[in-house]
Amino acid sequence: MKALVTGGTGTVRSKVIDELLHRGVSVRALSRNQRTAKLPVGVETLVGDLLDPVSVEKALEGVDKLYLLNAVAPDELTQGLIAVDLAKRLKLQQIVYHSVFKAEVFKDVPHFASKLAIENALREFDLPFTIVRPNYFYQNDLALKDAITKAGVYPVPLGTTGISAVDVRDIAEAAAIALTGDGHLGKTYNLNGPDILNGDCVASIWSKLLGKPIRYGGHDMDAFEEEMRTKSPSWSAFDIRMMFQGYLERGFTAGKCDVEALTKLLGHPPRRYEDFAKEAASAWAAA
């Protein structure tokens, strides 16, 4: 079996590729440029862009299955539909689409709405698909090293209701299982961690691990969006602000059945945030 994996050079894509290689799958990766394509030996790399149908069609030729992950972008919907339409034309055996948890109740968040539209296209047309719907990633917090260790603040506005964030290693394993196993066509899998994490809870975990007070920075969404604008384009800052505002207003927590279903799919319980944080703290200390 040969699979095409999209998704830039991000953490999720690299873990999916590792999981597929471990299962003996031949992997081709679509990258926007050769310079950023740091991939394991044996992975075929094609340079192209999901907005360019010619390069996408070339990348899909000769593969059996597609793992489709779009970066959050203003044209995410167009990127996704180009890949879906070409996969349909080339009669791929399966598309595993990386969507997002609870997309249908966050239609005011631009990148959630794009993913929901792509899900609908997969369901409407005669395509063999599996949808994975991850929650927020634990690994996003790796970028918070200075805020946590130096400023003593956990700055992500998780609020009080909380979220069921998930480890990207569990996402990658679930995607690889769906691509290589039987009985997954037409299925949608919600990918969540086992714990409900709110701002105070996560700050407490870091306080215990680091042996010093770490406080939750609160959830002033205007201030959060303003800070995001210093690091990202305005459209992206607004998009992420709307996502976290949705978390505050509606929550982003898994049901018991979600965690049970993921445990059955993986063959083991999903990883806990505290274990991820221990690994991160050890790596930070070693560095």
N, C-alpha and C positions, 0 to 999 in steps of 0.2 A: 504493500500500500504506500502511496505517496500523498503527502498532505502539504498544502500551501498554508503558511501561517503569516498573517498580517499583524500590524500593531506597532510599527515603529521599532525603536530599540528599547522599549520599556521593560520593566520588571516582569510583568505578566507574560509577555511574549517569550522572554528568555526562559521562564520556568515551564511554559507549555512546550517549547522546543525540547528542553531537557527531558520532560516526561515522555514525549513521543519517541525520542531517540532511545530512551531506556526500554521502550516497548518494541524496538526494532523497526520503527516507521522511518521511511525515507522522507526527509523534510526539505522543502523549499521555502525560503523566506523572502518576502517582498519588503525592500528597504528603500527609503527615499534617496539615499546616496550611499556610495560604497564606503565612505570615510567613517560613517557611524555604524556600519554593519559589523559589530564585533560578535561573531557567532561561533559556536563550537565547530571543530574540524568535522567535515563531512556534510555540513549543511550547505545546500546550494543557495546562493544569494542572487536575486535579480533586483536591479535598481529600477524603480518605477514609482508611480504616484497613483493613489486610489482615485484621483480626479482625472486620470488619463486612461480612458477605456482601452487604448491600444496596449499600453504597458500592462494593464490588469489582465487583458485577454492572453497576452503572452505568458504572464505568470501562471495563469490557470491551465494552460495547455499541457496535457500529459499528467495532470494530477487527478487523484480520485476524490479527495475531500478538501474542504476549506475550513480553517479556523479564522473567523472574521472578527477582528477587533479594530474599531475605528478610534482614533484619537479624538478627544473633545475638541471640536472645531466648529466655526460658523457654518461650514458646508458639510458637516458630518452626514446628514441625510443623503445628500447627493453622492458622497463617497460610498456609503453603504448600498444604495440602490444600484449603482454601477456594478459593484461586485456581485450583488444578488442576481441582477439581470443577466450578467455574463455567465455566472455559474449555471443558471437555468438554461441558457443557450447551449452551453457545452455539456449539459447533462451530467453534472457531478453527482457522485453517489450520496453526498451529505454535506450540508453546511452546519457547522457548530457556530452559532452566533453569540457573541459576548454582549449581552444587554446589561440591564441594571435592575436591581430589586425594586419592586413596587412602582415600576415605570408608569402604570396606569393611574396612580393616585398622585403623581408629581408632574402633571402635564404642563404646569407653569414653569418648569425648569427646562430651558432650551435643549440641553443634551439628553435629558430623559425623554422629552417629546420626540426627538429624532430617533432614538432607539425604539420607542414604541411604534413609530411608523414603519421602521424596518421589520420589526417583529410581525406587524400586520401584513406586510408584503409577503413575508415567508409563509404565513398561514394561508393567505388568500390564493397563492399560486401553487402549481403542482411541483413542489420542491421538497426533497427529503431533508428535513432540518431537525436540529436540536438547539434549544435556547438555554444558555446558562445566564442566571441573573444574580450577579454578586452584589453584596453590600459594600460599604466603604472598606478600603483596604487597611489592615494593620500597618503595612509597609509605608503608607503615606507619612506616618509619624517619624520615619527615619530622618526626614528633612527638618525635624524640630530639635535636633541635637543642641544647638546653641541656646534656643529659648528655654529648653528644659534644664540643661546642665549649668548654664551660665546665668540666665535671668531668673531661673526658678519658677517658670510659668509654663503651664500647658495651655497654649493659645487657641486651640481648635474649639469653635463654639458648639459643642455637643449638646448643651442645654441640660435639662433635668430628666426628661423622658428617656433619652438615650437611643443608642443604635446597637445593632448586632453585627459589628464589623467582623471582617473575615481575613484570614491569612491568604496571601496570594499563592502560596504553595498548595493550599487546598483547592483554590480556583483552578490552578494548572492541572492538578491531578484529576479533578472532575472533568475538565475539558478533554484530557487525554483518554480517560475512560469512555466518555461519550463518543469520541472519534474512533476508538479501536474496538469497543465492545458491541454486543448485540442488544437489541431491545430498547434503544434510545431514540429512535426516529419518532418525531412528533411530540417528544417530551419537552417539558420546561422544568428546569431545576433551579430552585432558589438556593443561593449559596451564602450562608450566614455562619458566624461564629456562635459558640454556645453561651456567651455571656452578654448581658445588656450593659453597655458602657455609657455612662454620662460623664459630664465634665469633672465633677468632684471625684467620681470613682476612678477615672484614669489618673487624675492628679495624685490621688492617694496611692495608687500602684507605683507610680514613679517615686513618690516620697519614700516609700518603704524600700524600694530597690536601691535608691541613691543615698539613703540615710540622711536626707535633709528635706526641709519643707518645700514642696512644689505646690503652688496654688493654681487653681483653675482661673483662667483669665476672663471668664464671663462671656456673655453673648450679646454685646452691643453690635448689632449687625451693620449699622452705618459705619462705625469705626472699622469693623472687619473688612467691609468692601473697600473702604479707603486704603487700608493697608494692602489689600490684595492688588489694588491698582498700581502700587509701587513695584510689583513683581510681575504683573501680567497685563495683557491688553484689557481695556475697559469692558469689552464684551465678555471676556473670560471671568473677570472679577464679578460682574453682575450675575453670570450663570452660576458660579460657585456660591455666591451669596444666596441666590434663590434656593439652591440645593440645601444649604444648611438651615435656611429659614424654614424650609419644608420639614427638616428634621425636628426643629423646635416646635412647630405647629402640629405636626401629624405623627411624629415619631418614625423610627426606621428600625423597628424591632421585629425579630423573627417569631413565628409561632412554633409551638412544640413540634408540630408535624414537619416543619421545615428542617429543623435540626436532625430529627429522626431520619428524614429522607436522605439528607446529605451523609449522615453516618452510614446508612445502608449503601449508598452509592460508593463511598470511599472505602468502606470496609473497616473504618476506624472513626472515632469521634473527631470532629474538626478541632483544630488547634485553638488554644486559649490565648487571649491577649497578654496575660501576665507572663506566659512562657515566651512569647515573642519579645516582650519588653526586657526580660532577663537576658535574652540573647543579644539584644541591641545594647543594653547597658554594659555587658561584658565586652562587646566589640568596641564601644566607645572608650572604655577604660584601657583596653589594650592599645588603642590608637594613640 
